[in-house]
Amino acid sequence: MRNENVISLFGNLLTNAFEAANKASTEKYVNVLISRVDTSLFLQIRNSHGGDFKQAGKHFLTTKHNKKEHGLGILIVKDIVAKYDGEIVFDSNEKDFIVEISFLSILAE
């Protein structure tokens, strides 16, 4: 994976995670788990949230005021994951927002 894609992937995911965690009314946290199994790479980001994220079907919408300048982060992340034949799953509950990404056979042996 190219360096600029790694930076963009982590930058967008972590920015969103920290912004959401900052809105939580109770415990604020961002947990990052990265693991490697053979040539596969797995990433999980789990964060608290304030419950204010919006969805339209499977797509997340920005909650920021200037929508023309925001809301592209998740699309960029999805494009990077697709470019490297990865999979991405978003999940949430009343406490956590979770992003899981897996890249199979991305790492050189």
MISE-538125 format. One record per residue (C-alpha): residue in three letters; residue number from 1; chain; x, y, z. Coordinates in steps of 0.02 Angstrom, whole numbers, m for minus. Example, Ala and Ser with C-alpha at 12.3 -4.5 7.8 and 13.67 -1.06 7.14 Angstrom:
% MISE-538125
<lumba residu="ALA" num="1" chaine="A" x="615" y="m225" z="390"/>
<lumba residu="SER" num="2" chaine="A" x="684" y="m53" z="357"/>
//
This chain:
% MISE-538125
<lumba residu="MET" num="1" chaine="A" x="0" y="0" z="0"/>
<lumba residu="ARG" num="2" chaine="A" x="66" y="170" z="m48"/>
<lumba residu="ASN" num="3" chaine="A" x="115" y="287" z="95"/>
<lumba residu="GLU" num="4" chaine="A" x="m11" y="421" z="44"/>
<lumba residu="ASN" num="5" chaine="A" x="m151" y="291" z="50"/>
<lumba residu="VAL" num="6" chaine="A" x="m98" y="234" z="224"/>
<lumba residu="ILE" num="7" chaine="A" x="m95" y="415" z="284"/>
<lumba residu="SER" num="8" chaine="A" x="m263" y="453" z="206"/>
<lumba residu="LEU" num="9" chaine="A" x="m342" y="294" z="275"/>
<lumba residu="PHE" num="10" chaine="A" x="m283" y="320" z="453"/>
<lumba residu="GLY" num="11" chaine="A" x="m303" y="509" z="446"/>
<lumba residu="ASN" num="12" chaine="A" x="m486" y="500" z="396"/>
<lumba residu="LEU" num="13" chaine="A" x="m531" y="358" z="514"/>
<lumba residu="LEU" num="14" chaine="A" x="m443" y="431" z="665"/>
<lumba residu="THR" num="15" chaine="A" x="m508" y="607" z="635"/>
<lumba residu="ASN" num="16" chaine="A" x="m686" y="540" z="629"/>
<lumba residu="ALA" num="17" chaine="A" x="m658" y="430" z="781"/>
<lumba residu="PHE" num="18" chaine="A" x="m586" y="570" z="889"/>
<lumba residu="GLU" num="19" chaine="A" x="m721" y="694" z="835"/>
<lumba residu="ALA" num="20" chaine="A" x="m858" y="567" z="877"/>
<lumba residu="ALA" num="21" chaine="A" x="m779" y="518" z="1043"/>
<lumba residu="ASN" num="22" chaine="A" x="m767" y="701" z="1092"/>
<lumba residu="LYS" num="23" chaine="A" x="m957" y="713" z="1075"/>
<lumba residu="ALA" num="24" chaine="A" x="m990" y="567" z="1194"/>
<lumba residu="SER" num="25" chaine="A" x="m1077" y="620" z="1354"/>
<lumba residu="THR" num="26" chaine="A" x="m994" y="485" z="1459"/>
<lumba residu="GLU" num="27" chaine="A" x="m828" y="396" z="1435"/>
<lumba residu="LYS" num="28" chaine="A" x="m728" y="462" z="1286"/>
<lumba residu="TYR" num="29" chaine="A" x="m612" y="337" z="1202"/>
<lumba residu="VAL" num="30" chaine="A" x="m534" y="282" z="1039"/>
<lumba residu="ASN" num="31" chaine="A" x="m459" y="107" z="1030"/>
<lumba residu="VAL" num="32" chaine="A" x="m355" y="50" z="882"/>
<lumba residu="LEU" num="33" chaine="A" x="m310" y="m131" z="851"/>
<lumba residu="ILE" num="34" chaine="A" x="m196" y="m182" z="708"/>
<lumba residu="SER" num="35" chaine="A" x="m149" y="m362" z="682"/>
<lumba residu="ARG" num="36" chaine="A" x="m58" y="m463" z="551"/>
<lumba residu="VAL" num="37" chaine="A" x="m87" y="m645" z="510"/>
<lumba residu="ASP" num="38" chaine="A" x="32" y="m709" z="377"/>
<lumba residu="THR" num="39" chaine="A" x="7" y="m590" z="230"/>
<lumba residu="SER" num="40" chaine="A" x="m159" y="m519" z="292"/>
<lumba residu="LEU" num="41" chaine="A" x="m184" y="m358" z="388"/>
<lumba residu="PHE" num="42" chaine="A" x="m332" y="m321" z="502"/>
<lumba residu="LEU" num="43" chaine="A" x="m380" y="m153" z="574"/>
<lumba residu="GLN" num="44" chaine="A" x="m514" y="m110" z="700"/>
<lumba residu="ILE" num="45" chaine="A" x="m555" y="62" z="766"/>
<lumba residu="ARG" num="46" chaine="A" x="m681" y="69" z="908"/>
<lumba residu="ASN" num="47" chaine="A" x="m736" y="235" z="982"/>
<lumba residu="SER" num="48" chaine="A" x="m868" y="311" z="1092"/>
<lumba residu="HIS" num="49" chaine="A" x="m993" y="427" z="1011"/>
<lumba residu="GLY" num="50" chaine="A" x="m1130" y="551" z="1049"/>
<lumba residu="GLY" num="51" chaine="A" x="m1259" y="458" z="946"/>
<lumba residu="ASP" num="52" chaine="A" x="m1272" y="595" z="816"/>
<lumba residu="PHE" num="53" chaine="A" x="m1209" y="505" z="661"/>
<lumba residu="LYS" num="54" chaine="A" x="m1328" y="498" z="513"/>
<lumba residu="GLN" num="55" chaine="A" x="m1351" y="364" z="383"/>
<lumba residu="ALA" num="56" chaine="A" x="m1437" y="355" z="215"/>
<lumba residu="GLY" num="57" chaine="A" x="m1447" y="169" z="182"/>
<lumba residu="LYS" num="58" chaine="A" x="m1269" y="103" z="200"/>
<lumba residu="HIS" num="59" chaine="A" x="m1191" y="275" z="177"/>
<lumba residu="PHE" num="60" chaine="A" x="m1143" y="391" z="319"/>
<lumba residu="LEU" num="61" chaine="A" x="m1183" y="576" z="304"/>
<lumba residu="THR" num="62" chaine="A" x="m1082" y="716" z="379"/>
<lumba residu="THR" num="63" chaine="A" x="m1153" y="804" z="530"/>
<lumba residu="LYS" num="64" chaine="A" x="m1039" y="954" z="504"/>
<lumba residu="HIS" num="65" chaine="A" x="m1116" y="1121" z="456"/>
<lumba residu="ASN" num="66" chaine="A" x="m1019" y="1154" z="294"/>
<lumba residu="LYS" num="67" chaine="A" x="m1069" y="998" z="197"/>
<lumba residu="LYS" num="68" chaine="A" x="m978" y="1053" z="39"/>
<lumba residu="GLU" num="69" chaine="A" x="m810" y="1045" z="128"/>
<lumba residu="HIS" num="70" chaine="A" x="m844" y="889" z="231"/>
<lumba residu="GLY" num="71" chaine="A" x="m916" y="716" z="214"/>
<lumba residu="LEU" num="72" chaine="A" x="m788" y="641" z="96"/>
<lumba residu="GLY" num="73" chaine="A" x="m682" y="550" z="226"/>
<lumba residu="ILE" num="74" chaine="A" x="m779" y="387" z="230"/>
<lumba residu="LEU" num="75" chaine="A" x="m793" y="386" z="40"/>
<lumba residu="ILE" num="76" chaine="A" x="m604" y="406" z="28"/>
<lumba residu="VAL" num="77" chaine="A" x="m580" y="264" z="152"/>
<lumba residu="LYS" num="78" chaine="A" x="m699" y="152" z="55"/>
<lumba residu="ASP" num="79" chaine="A" x="m607" y="191" z="m108"/>
<lumba residu="ILE" num="80" chaine="A" x="m438" y="147" z="m31"/>
<lumba residu="VAL" num="81" chaine="A" x="m505" y="m15" z="42"/>
<lumba residu="ALA" num="82" chaine="A" x="m580" y="m62" z="m127"/>
<lumba residu="LYS" num="83" chaine="A" x="m419" y="m15" z="m219"/>
<lumba residu="TYR" num="84" chaine="A" x="m324" y="m145" z="m118"/>
<lumba residu="ASP" num="85" chaine="A" x="m462" y="m277" z="m126"/>
<lumba residu="GLY" num="86" chaine="A" x="m502" y="m257" z="58"/>
<lumba residu="GLU" num="87" chaine="A" x="m664" y="m268" z="153"/>
<lumba residu="ILE" num="88" chaine="A" x="m738" y="m138" z="270"/>
<lumba residu="VAL" num="89" chaine="A" x="m878" y="m159" z="396"/>
<lumba residu="PHE" num="90" chaine="A" x="m959" y="m22" z="500"/>
<lumba residu="ASP" num="91" chaine="A" x="m1055" y="m65" z="657"/>
<lumba residu="SER" num="92" chaine="A" x="m1126" y="31" z="803"/>
<lumba residu="ASN" num="93" chaine="A" x="m1220" y="13" z="963"/>
<lumba residu="GLU" num="94" chaine="A" x="m1272" y="137" z="1096"/>
<lumba residu="LYS" num="95" chaine="A" x="m1094" y="143" z="1165"/>
<lumba residu="ASP" num="96" chaine="A" x="m973" y="106" z="1020"/>
<lumba residu="PHE" num="97" chaine="A" x="m945" y="147" z="838"/>
<lumba residu="ILE" num="98" chaine="A" x="m836" y="14" z="757"/>
<lumba residu="VAL" num="99" chaine="A" x="m744" y="8" z="592"/>
<lumba residu="GLU" num="100" chaine="A" x="m662" y="m156" z="541"/>
<lumba residu="ILE" num="101" chaine="A" x="m552" y="m170" z="388"/>
<lumba residu="SER" num="102" chaine="A" x="m466" y="m325" z="321"/>
<lumba residu="PHE" num="103" chaine="A" x="m340" y="m338" z="182"/>
<lumba residu="LEU" num="104" chaine="A" x="m302" y="m516" z="130"/>
<lumba residu="SER" num="105" chaine="A" x="m134" y="m552" z="49"/>
<lumba residu="ILE" num="106" chaine="A" x="m78" y="m370" z="55"/>
<lumba residu="LEU" num="107" chaine="A" x="88" y="m396" z="145"/>
<lumba residu="ALA" num="108" chaine="A" x="240" y="m470" z="62"/>
<lumba residu="GLU" num="109" chaine="A" x="297" y="m633" z="137"/>
//
